[in-house]
Amino acid sequence: MAEKVLERAEFLGRVSLLSKLSTPELTLLANGIVERRFAPCQTVFAEGQPCSSLFIIRDGTVKVAKYGSTGRALILRLEGSGALLGEIAAFDGQPYPATAESVDEAFLYEIPRPTILSFTRHHPDFAIYLCQIFASRLRSAYSVLQDFSMAPVDQRVATVLLKLCDGLAESTHQQMTLLCIRVTRQDLAEMSGCTKESVCRVTARFKREGLLKLSSGRIHIARNRLRAWLDGQIE
């Protein structure tokens, strides 16, 4: 049991949000963790469900999405190891504002809401770190709203691809960044608020122009060239 707690504490110490906490603080937090395994495409929590816990991804990938009345999804983000899920609901006491679903097999650390609230009361620095996460989420939401209301489809798809590079890059070889998960055109459509057909046209164009490459269901992205294209530095 002690080894498990130590293992969890060491992992938490590598999470950027928690990296400044002391070893005793990390150990205290690790003691309240429940380990959860999720099969591919399994719901971690659903939009509107009462919030019971905050989750930290140990391994695997989880998508966070909003679903319309017709069932159409808008993927807000794809998260990998070290990311937090359900942190906003854990603090305001409201239901989860979106649905989280595992993309592949995922292992998560679940921290019950009473545990995280008690920890925050006794460790004010942790609350400051959480405020940074909330601010980042808010800025991202503003960016998404701006993209959806003003940007053309190709720019929206490019923005999504670059965000995936920032958070889910596995390796870079010959200036091409390989994503650590398989992302389908349907995923890109749901993340950029476009139809799958529109995404197919845009990705085909990007492929012709050497901005991305598809191989065995994996996406390789010329990150620097794509960013330059989005910034208007190349046509």
N, C-alpha and C positions, 0 to 999 in steps of 0.2 A: 504493500500500500504506500509506504514512504517513497519507494522508487517511482511509483506512478505519479505521485504529487511532485516529486523533483523533476520528472520528465515534463510534466505539464508546465511547471514554473519556468523551466529552461526555454520551452517553446514560447510562452507568453513574453519572456524577456526579449525575444527576437521580433515581436510584433511592434511596429513603429510606434503605435499609440501607447504601448506599455513599456517601452525600452528604458524610460527614465525612472521607473519604479525600482525600489531597492529589492534585494533578494527576499527579505522577510515579507515585504508587501506582496511580491509575486507569489510566494508560497501560500500566503493567506488567501489570495484570490484563487489559486489553484486548488485549494482544499474544497472550494464550493462548486467545482466543475463536475458536470455529468458528461461522459463521453457518449456521442451518438453516431451511428453509422446510417447513411442514407443510400439506397440503391439508385441507379440512374433514373432520372425523371420522377423522383419522389418529392412530394411537397414537404418542405421544412416548416413553413407556416403559410397561412392563406390570408389574403387581404380581408379585413373586417373581423378576423379572429381575435379574441381578447389576448393581449400580450401577457405571456407568462415568463418569457426568458429573453436574454440577449445571447447571440451565438457568435462564435469565432471559428472561422474555417481553418482546420488544421491541414487537411489535404483535400484535393478535388476542386471542382468549380461549381458555383451556384449562380443561377440567374435570378435577378429581381425584376419582376414585371407587373404591369397593370393590365387588367383585362376589361374590355368594354362589354356592353350588354349583348353584343353579337358574338362575343367570344374572341374577338380579335385582340391580339396581345401587343403591348408596347414594352419592349425590354428596356428597362432603365439602365441596367448595368450588368456586366458579368464579373463575378468576384472570385478570386483565388485565395491561396493560403495566406492567412494572417488578416483577412478582411473581417469586419464586423457586420453583423446582420441584426436588424430589429432594434438598433440602439435608440432610435428616436422614440418608438413606442414604449421601450423599457423605461424611459424617463418621464414621458408626459402621461403615461397611464392609459392612453387611448389604444384602440385596436391597431393591429399592424396595418400600415397604409398601403402595402403592396404584398404580392405573393413571392415567396422565395422557393425555388425548386432546384434540386440537384441536376446538373448537366450530365455528369458521370458519377461513378461511385465517389461518395464524399464522406469525410470524417470531420465532425464538428464538435467543438467544445460548447456545451450549453451551460449558461450561468443564470440561475433563477433570478427573477426580477428583485425579490427582497434581498438577495445576496449582493447584487450589484448596487442597489440603493444604499445599503448599509456600508459597503466598502467606500462609496463615493462620499458619504457623510464624514467618514473618518480620514479620508485622503483627498483634500481639496485639489491637489495638483492633478489628480486623475480627472476631476471635473473640467479643469482647464483643457486637458488633452481632448476630452470629449467635445468641448465647444469648438475646437479646431476641426474635428470631424464634421460636426453639424454645419460649420461655416463652409467647409469644402463641398458638402452635399448641396447646400443652398446655391453656391456659385455654379455648381454643375447644373442644377435645375434651371437657373437663369439662362445658362448657355444653351441648354436643350430647347427652351422656349423660344429663344432667339433664332436658333437654327430652323426649328419647325415652322416658324412664322415668316421667315425672310429668305433663308438659303435655298438654292435650287437643289435638286435631288443629288447630283454628283458631289456637291460640296458636303451634303449631309452624310453620304456614304463615306467619303474621305475622312470626315471628322470621327465617325464611328471607328473606322479602321485604325486611325492614329490613337484613339483612346484604348483600343484593344492592345495595341503595341505597348502602350505605357504600363498597362496593368497585367498583361498575360503573355509577355514575350518569353519564349523558351530559349532561343539562341539567335545569334546573328552571324551570317556567313555571306561573304561577298556582297555586303551592304543590303542583304535581304533578311528581314526579321521573321522568324518562324513563330507562330502562335503556339502556345502549349496545349491548346484544345482545338477540336474540330469545330469550326463555325460555318454553318450552312448559309446559303443565300436567304433562306427564310428567316434565320436569326438576324442577318443584317437588315432585312426589311423591317423586322419588328423593332430593331434598335434605332432605325433611322426614320420610322414613320412613313415608309414607302411601300409600294407593292413589290412582290417578288419579281415581277416582270421588269419593273424599273431597275431593280438592283442587278438583275441579269444583264441588262444593257450597259449599265455603268461599269460593272466588274469586267465585262468583255472589253470595253473600251480601255479600262485601266490595264488590263492584261496586254492588249496590243501595244500600249504605250510604255510597257515595262515597269509599271508602278506596282503590280502584284503578279504573283504566279501561283497557280493551283496545282498541287501534286498530291495524289493519294488522299484526297479529301482534306488536305491541310493547306492553309493559306500562308504564303510568304509575301511580305510587304516591304517594298523599298521605302522605308520610313522617311529618310531624309528627302528623297525626291518627291514623295507624296506630300510632305509638309511644305516643300518649296512650291509645289503646284497649287496647294490650297492657299498659300500666301501670295499667289500671283507672280512668283518669281520665274516660273516656267509655264509654257502653254501646253 
